[in-house]
């Protein structure tokens, strides 16, 4: 066994590795945008796996010589007993390790290790080091396994030598762009099972749906169930996201209904392809009652977390009661795989006006099993309708007509392409829009209190709606 290989094995299997990093992680992890347990104490860490993607030069510790970086891949379980819903989330970390950190990497510093196998070395966010980011692409170009990690790709060849850069726009994950040709999404909070952001775009590609960029490579952790760790897709250079386009239209007083109608057609095409590619069960009485009960449970939990919701609970629950009552009378609804977190920021429009949908991960705060469950397609429609409302309310003065016209145009476009008008199921649509608004209230209260009036305005409207 070579010296590098023996060092790799020793470091990956060292029981002292995680305890030596724990003091640094306690300080660094809660500050990361993608950490879900903000505001709650971390009591312990446990190591799921450690892999040296690029061997660490442990012998350079304490010296002025730096023979280059090492790249350490960690899956770490974070214990937070005060969060009963998810007390032990698993996070993916890609740590660069150097004897001395160059000044240009200073903002990426996590800290200096005081003991254990990395004693005396600097540990930093490895994605910000171009050399390490290039190494990730090389691993994806040449499929194979490295310890518990498996790298795979599709049939298309991936060129070498593409310059990487980190995107700073995502919150629940991290992304690298390579040469404006590809984008690699790194999932930070990982769950057993295939992530929908890999599963659904691959299924859509097999159906020939061009509305979603096809994954060209991916990597996973091998276990009883695979853990999807990252997905490489084409980078839609020059495309603009729908949120920014909508805000610009509002700021300049331009109509957005043509874009909304086209986006409705694009959504319908994706739904149609998903219904062809994957199972489409029917929600009958028991499933419908379970659906409504889940919405009610989320409402009660939200009202406990955000007291401002309490006065509206009786009015809001009528939306869920109406769906449960229809199910009790024998009404059924078709279900299928959906986007799960559709809003204007999950869409891109090319210069020729062609719309694409991205980020099929679903709502990251919800369990993966729930995100992979077939849902009524109106769940996605409700998310987009809420997004038009968000855009309109972010503009001063509040433009109620703009939102209403966009909502109508979007549903018109969807109906034209799907042959089914989502407004023909008003009870189900209202219930999903209410459920989404409740989710938004909790999110804004925790992360962006200044935005709380936006979903609260929808809560007032939905609570007063007539069945």
C-alpha positions as a printed Julia matrix, in Angstrom:
467×3 Matrix{Float64}:
   0.0    0.0     0.0
   1.34   3.45   -0.96
   2.05   6.09    1.68
  -0.82   8.24    0.41
  -3.22   5.3     0.51
  -2.22   4.28    4.02
  -2.6    7.89    5.21
  -6.06   8.02    3.64
  -7.16   4.83    5.4
  -5.73   5.93    8.74
  -7.35   9.36    8.64
 -10.75   8.11    7.48
 -10.83   5.47   10.23
  -9.45   7.66   13.0
 -11.79   7.79   15.99
 -10.12  11.08   16.96
 -11.04  12.85   13.7
 -14.55  14.06   14.54
 -13.82  14.94   18.21
 -10.94  17.11   17.01
 -13.21  18.91   14.52
 -16.22  19.22   16.84
 -15.16  22.5    18.52
 -14.8   24.13   15.1
 -18.1   22.73   13.83
 -19.95  23.96   16.91
 -18.96  27.51   15.98
 -19.12  27.3    12.2
 -22.11  25.09   11.39
 -24.93  27.19   12.94
 -23.77  30.21   10.89
 -24.25  28.45    7.56
 -27.31  29.42    5.53
 -28.06  25.79    4.79
 -28.09  24.64    8.42
 -31.69  23.79    9.33
 -31.32  23.77   13.11
 -30.66  27.46   13.69
 -31.51  28.76   17.13
 -31.41  25.31   18.75
 -28.42  23.97   20.7
 -26.21  21.29   19.16
 -25.41  18.7    21.82
 -23.22  16.28   19.85
 -21.93  15.11   16.49
 -21.59  11.56   15.21
 -19.64  10.51   12.15
 -21.5    8.67    9.4
 -18.54   8.5     7.02
 -15.22  10.17    6.28
 -13.47   9.96    2.92
 -10.26  11.58    1.72
 -11.06  12.58   -1.85
  -7.59  14.14   -2.02
  -5.12  12.88    0.61
  -4.28  15.29    3.4
  -0.61  16.05    4.0
  -0.61  15.65    7.76
   3.2   15.83    7.96
   3.21  19.52    6.96
   1.38  20.55   10.15
   3.28  23.19   12.08
   5.67  23.93    9.22
   5.75  26.83    6.81
   5.67  24.44    3.86
   2.36  23.84    2.16
   2.39  20.98   -0.32
  -1.12  21.74   -1.48
  -4.62  21.12   -0.16
  -6.33  17.94    0.88
 -10.06  17.37    0.47
 -11.97  15.6     3.2
 -15.56  14.51    2.62
 -17.67  14.1     5.76
 -21.19  12.97    6.48
 -21.95  14.09   10.01
 -25.07  13.55   12.06
 -25.96  16.6    14.16
 -27.82  15.92   17.4
 -30.33  18.53   18.56
 -32.74  16.96   21.08
 -34.72  20.21   21.27
 -35.9   19.56   17.69
 -38.05  16.42   18.09
 -39.11  16.39   14.44
 -35.52  15.98   13.24
 -33.2   15.47   16.21
 -30.32  14.02   14.22
 -30.07  15.55   10.76
 -27.22  14.37    8.55
 -25.09  17.02    6.81
 -22.57  16.8     3.99
 -19.33  18.75    4.38
 -16.42  19.1     1.97
 -13.49  20.36    4.01
 -10.29  21.68    2.54
  -7.19  21.08    4.65
  -3.9   23.02    4.35
  -0.86  23.72    6.47
  -1.25  27.43    5.8
  -4.22  29.17    4.27
  -3.55  31.65    1.44
  -5.01  35.13    2.07
  -7.55  34.76   -0.73
  -9.07  31.76    1.09
  -9.3   33.54    4.46
 -13.11  34.09    4.18
 -13.54  30.31    3.82
 -11.64  29.46    7.02
 -13.46  27.23    9.49
 -10.61  27.13   11.98
  -7.3   25.58   13.03
  -7.39  22.08   14.5
  -5.73  21.78   17.9
  -5.6   18.0    18.31
  -6.19  14.67   16.6
  -4.92  13.57   13.17
  -5.29  17.09   11.69
  -3.58  18.9    14.57
  -1.92  22.14   13.48
  -3.7   22.26   10.11
  -6.19  24.83    8.79
  -9.64  23.53    7.84
 -11.82  25.54    5.46
 -14.85  25.35    3.16
 -13.39  23.3     0.33
 -15.83  24.41   -2.39
 -14.16  27.86   -2.4
 -10.8   26.37   -3.43
 -10.73  26.11   -7.26
  -8.27  23.22   -7.13
 -10.61  21.17   -4.96
 -13.68  22.2    -6.94
 -11.93  21.05  -10.14
 -11.18  17.72   -8.46
 -14.89  17.16   -7.82
 -15.6   17.61  -11.53
 -12.82  15.17  -12.4
 -14.38  12.57  -10.13
 -17.71  13.04  -11.91
 -16.04  12.74  -15.32
 -14.65   9.3   -14.42
 -17.3    7.15  -12.72
 -16.27   4.83   -9.94
 -16.2    4.39   -6.18
 -14.02   5.87   -3.48
 -14.72   4.35   -0.09
 -18.42   4.87    0.59
 -18.77   7.37   -2.29
 -19.97   6.39   -5.76
 -19.58   8.73   -8.76
 -21.72   8.14  -11.85
 -22.67   9.93  -15.05
 -24.84   9.64  -18.14
 -23.72   8.88  -21.68
 -22.56  12.4   -22.55
 -18.86  13.19  -22.16
 -17.96  16.02  -19.78
 -15.07  18.25  -20.91
 -12.11  18.79  -18.59
 -10.51  22.02  -17.44
 -13.68  24.02  -16.79
 -13.12  26.9   -14.37
 -15.27  26.61  -11.24
 -17.01  29.35   -9.28
 -19.32  29.21   -6.27
 -22.85  30.56   -6.55
 -23.91  32.57   -3.52
 -27.66  32.59   -4.16
 -28.82  29.25   -2.72
 -29.76  28.75    0.92
 -30.53  25.1     1.57
 -27.71  23.76   -0.63
 -24.49  24.9    -2.32
 -23.77  25.14   -6.04
 -20.69  25.33   -8.25
 -20.76  26.55  -11.84
 -18.12  25.12  -14.18
 -17.15  27.29  -17.12
 -20.75  28.51  -17.56
 -21.43  25.04  -18.99
 -22.54  23.0   -15.97
 -23.89  23.55  -12.48
 -23.2   21.13   -9.63
 -25.67  21.22   -6.75
 -24.25  19.92   -3.48
 -26.98  18.75   -1.09
 -26.05  19.81    2.41
 -28.78  18.1     4.43
 -29.05  14.55    3.15
 -31.58  11.78    3.66
 -31.71   8.05    2.83
 -33.18   7.51   -0.61
 -32.78   9.07   -4.03
 -33.26  12.83   -3.99
 -36.13  13.99   -6.25
 -33.75  16.51   -7.83
 -31.97  13.54   -9.41
 -34.9   11.16   -9.79
 -37.45  13.44  -11.47
 -35.21  15.19  -14.04
 -33.91  11.78  -15.14
 -37.49  10.51  -15.51
 -38.44  13.62  -17.49
 -35.42  13.17  -19.74
 -36.5    9.62  -20.55
 -39.87  11.05  -21.63
 -38.19  13.61  -23.88
 -39.4   16.59  -21.84
 -37.09  19.49  -22.6
 -38.44  21.75  -19.86
 -35.95  20.45  -17.26
 -32.14  20.25  -17.64
 -31.05  16.59  -17.77
 -28.57  15.39  -15.11
 -25.24  14.55  -16.72
 -23.5   13.22  -13.58
 -24.13  12.66   -9.89
 -22.59  11.17   -6.78
 -24.02   9.27   -3.84
 -23.08   7.64   -0.59
 -23.56   3.89   -0.7
 -25.55   2.36    2.14
 -28.65   0.21    2.53
 -30.32   3.1     0.7
 -28.31   5.54   -1.42
 -27.89   9.1    -0.17
 -27.85  11.54   -3.08
 -25.01  13.99   -2.47
 -24.73  16.04   -5.65
 -26.11  16.44   -9.18
 -24.4   17.99  -12.22
 -26.67  19.52  -14.87
 -26.27  21.87  -17.83
 -26.03  25.5   -16.78
 -28.63  27.54  -18.67
 -26.36  30.46  -19.44
 -28.14  33.7   -20.18
 -31.46  32.51  -18.76
 -33.2   34.72  -16.19
 -35.14  33.45  -13.22
 -38.85  34.15  -13.12
 -38.71  35.97   -9.79
 -36.34  38.64  -11.08
 -38.32  38.97  -14.31
 -41.53  39.47  -12.36
 -39.98  42.09  -10.08
 -38.61  43.96  -13.08
 -42.02  43.93  -14.76
 -43.58  45.35  -11.6
 -40.91  48.03  -11.23
 -41.29  49.19  -14.83
 -45.08  48.87  -14.98
 -44.97  46.18  -17.67
 -47.58  43.48  -18.12
 -46.5   39.96  -17.12
 -49.54  37.95  -18.19
 -47.95  36.63  -21.4
 -45.04  35.25  -19.39
 -47.42  33.83  -16.77
 -49.48  32.07  -19.43
 -46.35  30.57  -21.01
 -45.16  29.44  -17.59
 -48.51  27.74  -17.02
 -48.06  25.81  -20.26
 -44.53  24.79  -19.24
 -45.79  23.54  -15.87
 -48.51  21.49  -17.57
 -45.97  19.9   -19.93
 -43.82  18.83  -16.98
 -46.82  17.43  -15.11
 -47.96  15.51  -18.19
 -44.51  13.98  -18.67
 -44.23  13.03  -14.99
 -47.65  11.37  -15.11
 -46.47   9.31  -18.07
 -43.12   8.38  -16.56
 -44.13   7.5   -13.01
 -47.11   5.92  -11.18
 -50.34   7.92  -10.84
 -52.38   6.59   -7.92
 -55.86   7.8    -7.07
 -56.57   9.49   -3.74
 -59.75   7.92   -2.42
 -61.59   8.45    0.85
 -58.91   7.34    3.31
 -56.06   9.05    1.44
 -58.06  12.26    1.05
 -58.91  12.34    4.75
 -55.23  11.69    5.53
 -54.25  14.57    3.23
 -56.64  16.97    4.97
 -55.58  15.75    8.41
 -51.93  16.44    7.59
 -52.78  19.98    6.55
 -54.71  20.46    9.79
 -51.8   19.17   11.87
 -49.43  21.59   10.15
 -51.86  24.44   10.81
 -52.07  23.61   14.51
 -48.29  23.33   14.8
 -47.87  26.63   12.94
 -50.34  28.42   15.21
 -48.4   27.17   18.22
 -45.15  28.49   16.72
 -46.59  31.79   15.4
 -49.35  33.13   17.69
 -50.41  35.67   15.06
 -52.07  32.76   13.23
 -54.37  31.8    16.1
 -57.33  34.12   15.29
 -57.47  32.75   11.74
 -57.36  29.03   12.54
 -61.17  28.48   12.47
 -61.49  30.11    9.05
 -58.44  28.35    7.62
 -59.47  24.91    8.74
 -62.7   25.18    6.73
 -60.55  24.75    3.62
 -59.23  21.42    4.91
 -62.62  20.33    6.25
 -64.13  20.9     2.8
 -61.62  18.5     1.19
 -62.15  15.88    3.91
 -65.92  16.15    3.48
 -65.67  15.6    -0.27
 -63.49  12.56    0.31
 -66.01  11.21    2.8
 -68.72  11.57    0.13
 -66.67   9.48   -2.3
 -64.84  12.17   -4.26
 -61.41  11.04   -5.5
 -58.48  12.87   -7.06
 -55.62  11.82   -9.28
 -52.17  12.05   -7.75
 -48.71  11.96   -9.3
 -45.15  13.08   -8.71
 -44.87  16.86   -8.75
 -42.22  19.53   -8.35
 -43.17  20.04   -4.71
 -41.83  23.56   -4.17
 -42.79  25.44   -7.31
 -42.46  29.22   -7.36
 -41.08  31.89   -9.66
 -37.55  31.44   -8.32
 -37.59  27.82   -9.53
 -38.11  28.83  -13.15
 -35.77  30.13  -15.84
 -36.65  31.89  -19.09
 -34.23  31.8   -22.01
 -33.7   34.75  -24.33
 -36.12  33.19  -26.85
 -38.87  33.03  -24.2
 -38.57  29.3   -23.49
 -39.34  28.46  -19.85
 -37.55  25.75  -17.85
 -38.29  24.4   -14.37
 -35.42  23.67  -11.97
 -34.75  22.47   -8.41
 -37.01  19.45   -8.0
 -35.82  18.78   -4.45
 -39.15  19.81   -2.95
 -39.49  21.68    0.33
 -36.21  20.82    2.12
 -37.81  21.14    5.56
 -40.12  18.21    4.88
 -39.03  14.54    5.13
 -37.74  12.97    1.93
 -40.36  10.23    2.03
 -43.08  12.89    2.05
 -41.43  14.82   -0.79
 -41.36  11.68   -2.94
 -45.03  10.88   -2.32
 -47.46  11.38   -5.24
 -49.54  14.54   -4.76
 -52.4   16.25   -6.6
 -50.9   18.46   -9.34
 -52.71  21.48   -7.87
 -50.09  21.5    -5.13
 -47.62  22.95   -7.65
 -50.23  25.33   -9.06
 -50.95  26.64   -5.55
 -47.25  27.28   -4.99
 -46.99  29.35   -8.16
 -50.15  31.3    -7.36
 -48.65  32.18   -3.99
 -45.46  33.28   -5.76
 -47.29  35.79   -7.93
 -48.79  37.19   -4.74
 -45.34  37.41   -3.15
 -43.95  39.28   -6.13
 -46.82  41.78   -6.21
 -46.6   42.44   -2.47
 -42.85  43.03   -2.63
 -43.58  46.05   -4.81
 -44.83  49.36   -3.43
 -47.62  50.17   -3.77
 -49.21  46.71   -3.56
 -50.59  45.86   -6.99
 -53.51  43.51   -6.42
 -54.59  43.58  -10.09
 -51.12  42.52  -11.26
 -51.23  39.41   -9.07
 -54.81  38.57  -10.04
 -54.11  38.88  -13.77
 -50.98  36.73  -13.51
 -52.82  34.06  -11.53
 -55.56  33.94  -14.15
 -53.11  33.84  -17.06
 -51.07  31.08  -15.43
 -54.14  28.89  -14.91
 -55.31  29.64  -18.47
 -51.96  28.53  -19.88
 -51.97  25.39  -17.76
 -55.48  24.48  -18.88
 -54.56  24.99  -22.55
 -51.62  22.57  -22.34
 -53.0   20.02  -19.87
 -56.6   19.93  -21.02
 -57.64  20.24  -17.37
 -58.29  23.55  -15.62
 -56.92  23.58  -12.05
 -59.71  25.98  -11.11
 -62.22  23.17  -11.73
 -61.19  21.77   -8.33
 -61.69  24.89   -6.17
 -61.81  23.09   -2.82
 -58.56  21.24   -3.44
 -56.84  24.32   -4.84
 -57.91  26.47   -1.89
 -56.73  23.82    0.59
 -53.28  23.61   -1.01
 -52.94  27.37   -1.24
 -53.9   27.65    2.42
 -51.41  24.94    3.37
 -48.69  26.77    1.45
 -49.49  30.1     3.09
 -49.31  28.47    6.53
 -45.87  27.06    5.64
 -44.79  30.52    4.51
 -45.87  32.11    7.79
 -43.68  29.73    9.79
 -40.74  30.18    7.43
 -40.89  33.97    7.47
 -41.35  34.13   11.24
 -38.19  32.07   11.69
 -35.97  33.41    8.94
 -37.29  36.74    7.57
 -39.61  38.44   10.07
 -39.81  41.55    7.89
 -41.57  39.45    5.22
 -44.19  38.02    7.6
 -46.9   40.51    6.49
 -46.82  38.98    2.98
 -48.16  35.51    3.88
 -50.28  36.96    6.7
 -52.19  39.01    4.12
 -52.94  35.77    2.27
 -53.94  34.12    5.54
 -56.51  36.86    6.13
 -57.92  36.43    2.61
 -58.03  32.62    2.74
 -59.56  32.52    6.22
 -62.38  34.74    5.01
 -62.98  32.77    1.79
 -66.43  31.31    1.28
 -66.59  27.56    0.73
